[in-house]
C-alpha cells in the first residue's frame, strides 16, 4: 500500500500527541514554543492571541451576520438542542454529520443549516455579533482562506441576518471549516495559524482534541489590538526616533576626546620567562564515556531509512523493517502518551531527560502502559503487518529536530 498520503498526517499527529501530553500532564500552553530563554517579550504572543467566543443566549444561540450556531449544554443530545432552538432534529443531524440521539460535549458547537429567531432580550441575548467599524471582514476572511494554501477549505453561502436584526456584542465572524477524513485538530490549527487550544475552547473539544468527519468547526478569529496598545506602540516609536536624533547630534570622530593610554611595558619590565617544561595532563578515556550505539539514542528498529528528515515536510525519519520486528525505546524515559489517529494508527510518545521526547508512529502490539518507565533498547511495540515501517521523531520541547545526530 502506498504510504505517501499519510506523510502530512504523520507529522501532524506527532504534534497533536505532544499537545495532548502538555494539556493533560504538564499544563503547558503550546503557544509558548520558542519563548523559553528568550526574555519576557510578549509581542508575538499578543499578535497571535485569539478573541474570546461570544456568549450564547438562553437557547445556546450565537448569531453572526452570515450564519448561526448553537452551543450544547452538559448532558445534551442533539435532539435536546433541536427542541430548545425550535428546529427539526433531522435537519441538524444531516448538516453536522450526527445522529439525533448522539450525546454532545458541554460547549460543543452545532452549526445551523438556516437561521432561527435572532437572540434578543426575550431569549437572554443581545443580538447579532457585529464587527468593529474599522475592520475589513472580507479582507480578513480572504487572508485566512489564502493561508490554507492548496488545502481544501469548504465554504457555502448562507442567508445573511435580517437588516432589522438587533446588534449585539462586537466581534469578528469566524471562518467555518468542515472536517475532512484524515484531518486532526492540530493540522487544522496549523492550517489557519491558530493554537490548537483556542480551537478546542471555541468548539468544545475534549482533552484529546477529538474531531469527526464532516464536523463544522469555527476557526477562532485573531483578537484586535486595543487602542492602548496602539498608542503605546506609537509612543515607543516616537521615543525611539527622538533618541536616534539625540544620538546623531553628539556624534564625534573616532578617538576624539579620548586620552591615549600608556602601555604597561613602558614603565615596568617584562616578567621573566619560565623555561621549565610543562607536562601535559593525561588524555581522557573517551571509549569509557561513549554509548554502545555511538550516540545519545539508539535506533528504534534495525532497517533502512526510506524517507529522511525534512523540517516542515517530514518531521522525522521513516525506517522500513519486517512486520513483527520489535520497536525499541531509543533512550531511557517514561511513556508519556499512547493514542491513535483518525485511521486508527497507533502512536507512542516517550519523555526523556533534557526536555526531549521521541515519537513512534505506525506501531502495533504496544507492550507498555502510559506512565511506565522504560530503558534504552527495551521493546515497546512491533512493526505492523499492513505497512511495515516506523515513523520516528525526536522533539526538543514541541519543536521537531533532525533525529540523525542523536543516533550517530
C-alpha positions in Angstrom: 0.0 0.0 0.0 1.3 3.5 -0.9 2.2 5.3 2.3 2.8 8.7 0.8 -0.7 10.2 1.6 -0.1 9.7 5.3 3.1 11.7 5.5 1.4 15.1 6.4 -0.9 13.2 8.8 2.2 11.6 10.4 3.7 15.0 11.2 0.5 16.4 12.5 -0.3 13.5 14.8 3.1 13.7 16.4 2.4 17.4 17.2 -1.2 16.6 18.3 0.0 13.9 20.7 2.6 16.2 22.2 -0.1 18.8 22.6 -2.2 16.3 24.5 0.8 15.4 26.7 1.2 19.0 27.6 -2.5 19.6 28.2 -3.0 16.5 30.4 0.3 16.2 32.3 2.2 19.5 32.5 -0.4 22.1 31.8 1.9 23.7 29.2 0.5 26.1 26.6 1.6 25.2 23.1 1.7 28.9 22.2 4.8 29.1 24.4 7.0 27.3 22.0 10.3 29.0 21.3 9.9 31.6 24.1 11.9 29.9 26.9 15.2 31.6 27.4 14.4 34.4 25.0 13.3 37.0 27.6 9.8 38.2 28.5 8.9 39.7 25.2 5.1 39.2 24.8 4.8 40.9 21.4 4.5 37.8 19.4 2.0 36.2 21.8 -0.2 39.4 21.7 -0.1 39.3 17.9 -1.2 35.6 17.8 -3.9 36.0 20.5 -7.4 34.9 19.6 -10.6 36.6 20.6 -13.0 35.0 23.2 -16.1 33.2 21.9 -19.2 35.4 22.2 -21.8 34.5 24.9 -24.8 32.5 23.7 -28.3 33.3 24.6 -30.5 31.1 26.9 -31.2 28.7 24.0 -27.5 28.5 23.3 -27.6 30.5 20.0 -24.7 32.7 18.8 -25.7 34.7 15.8 -23.3 36.1 13.2 -24.2 38.2 10.2 -24.0 35.2 7.8 -24.8 32.2 9.9 -25.8 31.0 13.4 -24.5 28.2 15.7 -25.9 26.6 18.8 -23.8 25.7 21.9 -24.6 22.4 23.7 -25.1 22.1 27.4 -23.8 19.4 29.7 -25.6 16.2 29.0 -27.4 17.4 25.9 -28.2 15.2 23.0 -28.7 16.6 19.5 -32.4 16.2 20.0 -32.3 18.3 23.1 -30.6 21.1 21.2 -33.1 20.9 18.3 -36.0 21.1 20.7 -34.6 24.1 22.5 -33.9 26.1 19.4 -37.1 25.0 17.6 -35.5 23.2 14.6 -36.2 19.7 13.2 -33.5 17.4 14.6 -33.2 15.7 11.2 -32.0 18.9 9.7 -29.4 19.4 12.4 -28.2 15.8 12.2 -27.8 15.8 8.4 -25.9 19.2 8.4 -23.5 18.2 11.2 -22.9 14.5 10.4 -24.6 13.4 13.6 -27.4 11.1 14.7 -30.4 12.5 16.6 -29.6 10.7 19.8 -25.9 11.4 19.8 -24.7 12.9 23.1 -22.8 16.2 22.9 -20.0 17.6 24.9 -20.6 20.7 27.0 -19.7 23.7 24.9 -19.7 21.8 21.6 -20.6 23.9 18.6 -23.6 22.8 16.4 -23.8 24.6 13.1 -27.3 25.6 11.9 -28.3 25.0 8.3 -30.6 28.0 8.4 -31.5 30.9 10.8 -33.8 30.7 13.7 -35.1 33.7 15.7 -32.3 36.2 16.5 -31.1 36.5 20.1 -32.9 39.3 21.9 -33.8 40.4 25.3 -36.6 37.8 25.3 -34.1 35.0 24.9 -31.5 36.4 27.1 -29.3 37.6 24.3 -28.1 40.9 22.8 -28.5 40.3 19.1 -26.2 39.6 16.1 -22.4 39.8 16.7 -21.2 42.7 14.7 -17.6 43.5 13.6 -15.8 46.7 14.7 -16.4 49.5 12.2 -12.6 49.8 11.4 -12.2 46.1 10.4 -12.4 44.8 6.8 -14.1 41.5 7.3 -13.8 40.4 3.6 -10.1 41.0 3.7 -9.6 39.0 6.9 -11.7 36.1 5.6 -9.8 36.0 2.3 -6.5 36.1 4.2 -7.5 33.2 6.4 -8.5 31.1 3.4 -5.4 32.0 1.4 -3.2 30.9 4.3 -4.7 27.4 3.8 -2.7 27.2 0.5 -3.5 24.1 -1.5 -5.7 22.7 1.3 -9.4 22.4 0.6 -11.5 24.8 2.6 -15.2 24.3 2.2 -17.5 27.3 2.3 -21.1 27.7 1.3 -23.5 30.6 1.1 -26.0 31.1 3.9 -28.8 33.6 4.2 -27.5 36.8 6.0 -29.0 38.2 9.1 -32.1 40.4 8.5 -31.4 44.0 8.1 -33.5 44.9 11.1 -31.9 42.3 13.4 -30.7 43.8 16.7 -26.9 44.3 17.0 -25.2 42.5 19.9 -21.6 42.5 21.1 -18.7 43.4 18.9 -16.6 40.7 17.4 -15.3 39.1 14.2 -17.2 36.4 12.3 -15.1 33.2 12.3 -14.3 31.2 9.2 -16.1 27.8 9.2 -14.1 24.6 8.4 -15.8 21.3 7.5 -13.6 18.4 8.7 -12.3 16.1 6.0 -11.3 12.5 6.5 -7.7 12.2 8.0 -7.7 15.7 9.4 -6.9 16.4 13.0 -7.4 19.4 15.3 -3.7 20.0 15.1 -3.5 20.0 11.3 -6.5 22.4 11.2 -5.0 24.8 13.7 -1.7 24.8 11.7 -3.7 25.4 8.5 -5.3 28.6 9.9 -2.3 29.7 12.2 -4.2 29.4 15.5 -3.4 27.5 18.6 -5.0 24.0 18.9 -6.0 25.0 22.5 -8.0 28.0 21.2 -9.6 25.8 18.5 -10.6 23.4 21.3 -12.0 26.1 23.5 -14.1 27.7 20.8 -15.6 24.4 19.6 -15.9 22.5 22.9 -13.4 19.7 22.0 -12.4 17.2 24.6 -8.9 16.9 26.2 -7.8 14.6 23.3 -8.8 17.2 20.7 -11.2 14.7 19.1 -12.9 15.7 15.9 -15.1 13.8 13.5 -15.5 13.7 9.7 -18.0 16.4 8.4 -17.9 18.3 11.7 -18.1 22.0 11.2 -15.6 23.9 13.3 -15.3 27.6 14.0 -11.8 29.0 13.4 -11.1 31.4 16.3 -10.5 35.0 14.9 -7.5 36.9 16.0 -8.0 39.5 18.7 -7.7 43.1 17.6 -5.1 45.2 19.5 -6.6 47.7 21.9 -6.3 51.4 21.5 -3.9 51.5 24.5 -1.6 49.0 22.8 -1.6 51.0 19.6 -0.9 54.2 21.4 1.9 52.5 23.4 3.4 51.3 20.1 3.2 54.8 18.6 4.8 56.3 21.8 7.6 53.8 21.7 8.3 54.7 18.0 8.3 58.4 18.8 10.7 57.8 21.7 13.0 55.7 19.6 13.1 58.4 16.9 13.8 61.1 19.5 16.6 59.0 20.9 18.1 58.4 17.5 18.0 62.2 16.8 19.7 62.9 20.1 22.4 60.4 19.4 23.0 61.9 15.9 23.6 65.3 17.4 26.5 64.2 19.6 28.4 62.0 17.1 32.2 62.7 17.2 35.2 61.4 15.2 36.8 58.1 16.3 39.2 58.7 19.2 38.2 62.4 19.6 38.3 63.5 23.2 39.9 60.3 24.4 43.4 60.1 26.1 45.8 57.6 24.7 46.7 55.1 27.4 50.4 54.4 28.4 51.5 50.8 27.7 52.4 49.0 30.9 55.7 47.8 29.2 57.0 51.4 29.0 57.2 51.7 32.8 57.5 48.1 34.0 59.9 45.4 32.8 58.5 42.2 31.2 58.2 39.2 33.5 60.9 36.5 33.4 60.2 33.5 31.2 59.9 30.2 32.9 61.9 27.7 30.8 60.7 24.6 32.8 58.9 22.1 30.5 55.2 21.7 31.1 53.9 18.2 31.4 50.5 17.8 29.6 47.6 16.1 31.5 46.8 12.5 30.7 44.3 12.1 27.8 40.8 11.2 28.9 39.4 7.7 28.1 36.8 8.6 25.5 35.9 5.0 25.0 34.6 4.7 28.5 32.2 7.6 28.0 30.7 6.5 24.7 27.3 4.8 24.5 27.0 1.4 23.0 25.4 2.7 19.8 27.9 5.6 19.5 25.2 8.2 20.0 22.8 9.6 22.6 20.0 7.4 21.3 19.6 4.0 19.7 17.7 3.3 16.5 14.1 2.2 17.3 14.3 -0.6 14.7 17.1 -2.1 12.5 16.2 -1.2 9.0 16.6 1.1 6.0 15.7 4.8 6.2 13.2 5.2 3.4 12.4 8.8 4.0 14.8 11.3 5.6 14.1 14.2 7.9 12.9 17.4 6.3 11.7 20.3 8.6 8.0 21.1 7.9 7.6 18.2 5.4 8.7 15.1 7.3 9.4 15.9 10.9 11.2 12.6 11.5 12.6 9.6 9.6 10.8 6.6 8.2 12.5 3.3 8.8 11.4 0.1 6.9 11.6 -3.2 8.8 9.9 -6.6 8.5 6.5 -7.0 10.1 6.7 -8.1 13.7 10.1 -6.5 14.3 10.5 -5.2 17.8 10.3 -1.4 18.1 12.7 -0.4 20.9 12.9 2.7 23.1 15.6 5.0 21.7 16.7 6.1 25.2 15.7 5.8 28.9 12.5 7.5 29.6 8.8 7.4 30.6 5.7 6.6 28.5 4.0 10.0 28.1 1.2 9.0 25.8 -0.4 6.2 23.8 -3.0 7.2 21.3 -4.3 6.7 17.7 -5.0 8.9 14.8 -8.2 9.1 12.6 -7.2 6.0 10.7 -6.7 4.0 14.0 -2.9 4.1 13.5 -1.2 3.8 16.9 1.2 6.4 18.2 3.5 6.1 21.2 5.4 9.0 22.9 8.3 8.7 25.3 9.6 11.6 27.5 13.3 11.7 28.2 15.8 13.9 30.1 16.9 17.4 28.8 13.3 18.2 27.6 13.5 15.6 24.8 10.6 13.5 23.5 10.6 10.6 21.0 7.6 9.8 18.9 6.9 6.3 17.4 4.2 6.4 14.7 2.7 3.4 12.9 3.3 0.8 15.6 1.4 -2.3 16.7 1.2 -4.5 19.7 2.2 -1.9 22.2 3.8 -3.6 25.2 4.0 -0.8 27.7 1.4 1.3 29.6 1.2 5.1 30.0 3.4 6.3 32.9 5.7 3.3 32.7 9.5 3.8 32.9 11.4 2.2 30.0 15.1 1.5 29.3 17.0 2.1 26.2 16.7 -0.8 23.8 13.6 -2.1 25.7 10.9 -3.5 23.4 7.9 -1.2 23.5 5.9 -2.2 20.3 6.1 -4.0 17.0 6.3 -3.1 13.3 2.7 -3.6 11.9 2.0 -6.0 9.1 -0.1 -3.6 7.0 2.6 -1.0 6.4 5.9 -2.3 7.6 7.7 0.8 8.6 8.0 3.1 11.7 8.0 6.9 11.6 10.4 8.1 14.3 10.7 11.7 15.6 12.9 13.5 18.2 11.4 16.6 19.6 13.1 19.2 21.9 10.1 20.6 23.7 7.5 20.9 21.0 9.9 21.5 18.1 11.0 18.7 15.9 14.7 18.2 15.3 16.7 16.0 13.0 17.0 12.6 14.7 20.1 11.5 12.9 22.7 13.5 15.0 21.2 11.8 18.1 21.5 8.4 16.5 25.1 8.7 15.2 
